[in-house]
Amino acid sequence: MKKQHIGSNFDDFLAEEGLLTEAEAVAVKRVLAYQIEQLMVTQNLSKTAMAQRMNTSRAALNRLLDPANPSVTLQTLERAASVLGKRLQIELV
């Protein structure tokens, strides 16, 4: 049994395997989908009402709320944030 990863963290392992960037992107999408869904619940907005206010389809909203679906545009995120009374903020760190 190799002990090359003893003492390292999971991020180091993912980086070595070339999976860190993808894992981080999936995590960000999951957080965004959760936040949007929670704001919809708080504001008592149905999916139909949310989609109408965003000027999009229910299918597009479902893609946005699906944590496993990475195909979401910044424009869609911006519209969702606006409808929910929030501002989208993206940073490079």
N, C-alpha and C positions, 0 to 999 in steps of 0.2 A: 504494500500500500504506500503510495507516494504521499508525502507530507508537505508538498509545495504550497498548499493553500492554508496551512495552519498559521494562525495569527493574522491573516488578511481578512478583509471584510467582503461582503457579498458584492458590493460595487466594484471592487478590484477584480473579483472573479468574472463578473459580467463584462468588464472592460477587456480583460484578457481574452475572453471568448468572442469579443466583437458584438456583444448584445446589449451593452449599457445604454446606448442612444435609443434603441428601439424600446427598451424597458421603461426608460424615462418618459418617452412620448406616450406610451400606453398609460402610464400612471397619471400624466397630466390630463389626458382625455377622460380618464375615469373620474378624476376630481372635478373637472369642468362639468361633465354630465351630471354628477351628483349635485353639485352646487345649483345648476340650472333647475333640476328637478325639485330640489328642496325649496327654492324660491317660488317655483310655480305652486307648490303645495301651500306655502305661507301666504301667497297672494290669491289663493283659491282660483288658479287659472287651469282650465282643462287643456288638454293637448289641442283640441280643435280651436279654442279661443287663442291660445298661444300662437298657433300656426297662422291664424287669420291676422293677428296683430303684427306678425313678422312678415306678412305678405309672402308666405311660402306654403308648401303642402304639408299635410300630416306626415307623409312619407319622409320628407326632408327633416322634419322635427324628430321623427323616430330615429333617423340616422344620427342626429345630433345627440339624442339622449341615450343612444346605445354605446355603452362604455367600450365595447369591443370593436366598434366601427371607427377606423381612423380617418375616414374620408369626410372631413368637415372643413369648410373654408373659414377664413378670418371674417369674411363678410357675414356669414351665417352666425358666427359667434358674436359679432358686433351687433347684429340685429336683435339677437336673443338678449344680450345685455341691455340694450336700449329699452326693449319692451319691459324688462324687469326693473327698470329704473337704476341700472348699474352701468359702470363704464368698464370696458375691456382694457386691461393693461398687460402688455407683453414686454418682457425684458430679455436682454442677452446678458448673461452673467459669466 
